[in-house]
Amino acid sequence: MRLSNQVILVTGGASGIGFATCEHLLQCGASIALWDVNPTAIEKAVQTLDPTGERCRGFVVDVTRAEQVETALAQTLAAFGALHGAFNNAGIGSATLPLADLSENDFDKVVAVDLKGVWLCMKHELLHFREHGGSIVNNASVAGLVALAGQSAYTAAKHGVIGLTKAAAVEYAPAGVRVNAVCPGAVRTPILGHLEEAGIDEAALSGMAPLGRIGHPHEIAKAVEWLLSKDASFATGAAMPVDGGWSAQ
Ligand SMILES: NC(=O)c1ccc[n+]([C@@H]2O[C@H](COP(=O)([O-])OP(=O)(O)OC[C@H]3O[C@@H](n4cnc5c(N)ncnc54)[C@H](O)[C@@H]3O)[C@@H](O)[C@H]2O)c1
């Protein structure tokens, strides 16, 4: 029970990697503030994870909206009385197109959720953590480390998430706040639909990783748990690949 008595906030917690992380962190003893933009999916997720609502509560938040993030942070603190860690995971995929063919609207949408949304959540989390301590893990991607062809906006946003992670790690180390990122390779979740629409199927994605397969959301959740826990007490500013070896090539 590595995270007993810890309150952890997970954005994008109603699906995919976020949901699996909520499930795993609950098993590790944490209480979870599950943030997501999709109210129906939140309700279903909380019902599945903790029908009593004692250790897992849902909050409807669009991470691109400053006032919603600020309000949800205040509601989370009011509900649990504390906050010890955050997994900034909410993200969207992009149409798979060469850079010159991507629309301005698509670029803005991806950057708004995948980069600005992470910054907004970090901003409000850090206002609390700099006084009370805490640990942040951001969900970047293998696309934060290497280019994904056809995904220029997503690649740029995810490189930006690693930049935010390193900057905050350096700025808030004196306050004892650790900030790290995980960089998943291809993981079976609904977000892969964008790549599959462009003909990049599971076999092609498996071929990108030396381990020869795509990942399971729980394989990312376990890395997040370690980075949030005291076992990672000397780790900050790291961008940890959990990608089957994709970025090592
Ligand atoms: N699945 C992969 O292969 C993979 C690989 C690398 C990185 N990632 C990253 O993992 C994260 C989670 O993705 P996933 O694969 O679990 O996808 P997913 O679509 O299953 O989950 C994303 C969740 O984020 C929520 N969300 C979207 N926009 C939001 C907003 N504006 N505010 C709040 N919540 C919002 C969605 O409702 C959804 O519940 C993303 O940041 C993604 O870029 C995924």
The ligand as an SDF file (V2000), in Angstrom:
LIG
                    3D

 44 48  0  0  0  0  0  0  0  0999 V2000
   -2.8450    5.5180  -25.8460 N   0  0  0  0  0  0  0  0  0  0  0  0
   -1.6390    5.7900  -26.2970 C   0  0  0  0  0  0  0  0  0  0  0  0
   -1.1020    5.0840  -27.1680 O   0  0  0  0  0  0  0  0  0  0  0  0
   -0.8660    6.9520  -25.7370 C   0  0  0  0  0  0  0  0  0  0  0  0
    0.5090    7.0190  -25.9720 C   0  0  0  0  0  0  0  0  0  0  0  0
    1.2400    8.0760  -25.4670 C   0  0  0  0  0  0  0  0  0  0  0  0
    0.6180    9.0600  -24.7000 C   0  0  0  0  0  0  0  0  0  0  0  0
   -0.7250    8.9710  -24.4980 N   0  0  0  0  0  0  0  0  0  0  0  0
   -1.3290   10.0400  -23.7080 C   0  0  0  0  0  0  0  0  0  0  0  0
   -2.0700    9.4730  -22.6580 O   0  0  0  0  0  0  0  0  0  0  0  0
   -3.0920   10.3900  -22.2460 C   0  0  0  0  0  0  0  0  0  0  0  0
   -4.3920    9.6280  -22.0590 C   0  0  0  0  0  0  0  0  0  0  0  0
   -4.8090    9.1460  -23.3130 O   0  0  0  0  0  0  0  0  0  0  0  0
   -5.5570    7.7530  -23.5150 P   0  0  0  0  0  0  0  0  0  0  0  0
   -4.7860    7.0100  -24.5120 O   0  0  0  0  0  0  0  0  0  0  0  0
   -5.8720    7.1410  -22.2110 O   0  0  0  0  0  0  0  0  0  0  0  0
   -6.8750    8.2900  -24.2760 O   0  0  0  0  0  0  0  0  0  0  0  0
   -8.4250    8.2620  -23.8920 P   0  0  0  0  0  0  0  0  0  0  0  0
   -9.0950    8.9530  -25.0270 O   0  0  0  0  0  0  0  0  0  0  0  0
   -8.8360    6.8820  -23.5280 O   0  0  0  0  0  0  0  0  0  0  0  0
   -8.5130    9.1520  -22.5630 O   0  0  0  0  0  0  0  0  0  0  0  0
   -8.3860   10.5450  -22.5600 C   0  0  0  0  0  0  0  0  0  0  0  0
   -9.3270   11.1240  -21.5010 C   0  0  0  0  0  0  0  0  0  0  0  0
   -9.0990   12.5430  -21.4520 O   0  0  0  0  0  0  0  0  0  0  0  0
  -10.3630   13.1870  -21.3740 C   0  0  0  0  0  0  0  0  0  0  0  0
  -10.2480   14.5490  -21.9070 N   0  0  0  0  0  0  0  0  0  0  0  0
  -10.1080   14.9300  -23.1970 C   0  0  0  0  0  0  0  0  0  0  0  0
  -10.1190   16.2500  -23.3030 N   0  0  0  0  0  0  0  0  0  0  0  0
  -10.2670   16.7530  -22.0400 C   0  0  0  0  0  0  0  0  0  0  0  0
  -10.3630   18.0490  -21.4970 C   0  0  0  0  0  0  0  0  0  0  0  0
  -10.3160   19.1400  -22.2820 N   0  0  0  0  0  0  0  0  0  0  0  0
  -10.5000   18.1930  -20.1630 N   0  0  0  0  0  0  0  0  0  0  0  0
  -10.5700   17.1030  -19.3580 C   0  0  0  0  0  0  0  0  0  0  0  0
  -10.5040   15.8340  -19.8240 N   0  0  0  0  0  0  0  0  0  0  0  0
  -10.3520   15.6590  -21.1480 C   0  0  0  0  0  0  0  0  0  0  0  0
  -11.2810   12.3140  -22.2090 C   0  0  0  0  0  0  0  0  0  0  0  0
  -12.6550   12.5460  -21.9300 O   0  0  0  0  0  0  0  0  0  0  0  0
  -10.8010   10.9180  -21.8410 C   0  0  0  0  0  0  0  0  0  0  0  0
  -11.5070   10.4090  -20.7200 O   0  0  0  0  0  0  0  0  0  0  0  0
   -3.1230   11.4930  -23.3030 C   0  0  0  0  0  0  0  0  0  0  0  0
   -2.4440   12.6330  -22.8240 O   0  0  0  0  0  0  0  0  0  0  0  0
   -2.3600   10.8710  -24.4550 C   0  0  0  0  0  0  0  0  0  0  0  0
   -1.7620   11.8230  -25.2870 O   0  0  0  0  0  0  0  0  0  0  0  0
   -1.4790    7.9450  -24.9820 C   0  0  0  0  0  0  0  0  0  0  0  0
  1  2  1  0
  2  3  2  0
  2  4  1  0
  4  5  1  0
  4 44  2  0
  5  6  2  0
  6  7  1  0
  7  8  2  0
  8  9  1  0
  8 44  1  0
  9 10  1  0
  9 42  1  0
 10 11  1  0
 11 12  1  0
 11 40  1  0
 12 13  1  0
 13 14  1  0
 14 15  2  0
 14 16  1  0
 14 17  1  0
 17 18  1  0
 18 19  2  0
 18 20  1  0
 18 21  1  0
 21 22  1  0
 22 23  1  0
 23 24  1  0
 23 38  1  0
 24 25  1  0
 25 26  1  0
 25 36  1  0
 26 27  1  0
 26 35  1  0
 27 28  2  0
 28 29  1  0
 29 30  1  0
 29 35  2  0
 30 31  1  0
 30 32  2  0
 32 33  1  0
 33 34  2  0
 34 35  1  0
 36 37  1  0
 36 38  1  0
 38 39  1  0
 40 41  1  0
 40 42  1  0
 42 43  1  0
M  CHG  2   8   1  16  -1
M  END
$$$$
